[in-house]
Amino acid sequence: MNNNDIFKKLRVALQLRDDQIVEILELVDFRMSKGEIGNLFRSQDHADFMECGDQVLRNFLNGLVIHLRGTKENPKNAMDVIRQNQEVVKKNVSEKAKGTFKPDTEFKPKPKTDAKKKPFNPKDKKKTAPKIQVVEKVQFKNGKNKK
């Protein structure tokens, strides 16, 4: 089990979003962008995958302690913080479920026509110009000759 796996499991267990992880890292003066954090959570075969170093995981764990417990001057109850995160996640999930569907384009009804419609006649169809071939057909000969 490597650092990336540990980081992923902590993120899922504590229901943390990327912006919350950025805030936790900033508690210990460690700056990382959301994009870099997203790269840590990718699969190993992805092109943008980034290995989570010991320094990143150490700073995250130290920041997580401050985030959950607070400081000596301002202590917190860890379970209260976790419940607040769970409520925020539930709220976001319920808002997404309640969201109404809005199409990308505005719906415009067809204009009403006469009650008598003409039957379809293929001869009434407008004649189009014949298609002009813009690109010539090219035969590519790459590799070995196939017989």
Phi, psi and omega in degrees: 000125183257180183298324180297318179296318179297315180298317180297316182294321177294320180298316180290316183296322182265000179054054181262141174265168182298320181293328176291324179294322177299316179296320179296319179293327179288340176297332179250024178056043176242117186262129177211140181276165179296326179295318179294322178294320177299325179293332178292330185267002179284166176285157187294335181273000179285149183293327183265010181300138178233133180287134179276114181281170180297323182296317181295312181295320179298314179294324178296315181296319177295319177293325179295323177298315179294321181296317184276317185267336185085189179257176179297322181287328185227075182288153179232161172266123185299321182293328176295318179295318180295319178296321177298317178297319179295320179296320179296318180295315179298320180297315180295320180294317181291326178294321179293323180290326182279345184304139180272153180282126176237117180291157180294326181248155180284137180281126177237118179291152179291144178294144181286139181247182179299154181294330180269113178261144177282141175291154181292130178231119182297337180287337180284346182295137181292141178277133179257156179291147179297148181288137178258130181283116184277317182252134179284152176285127183242136177259118181270137179239084179253137175084206184282153175287132179262131182249000000 
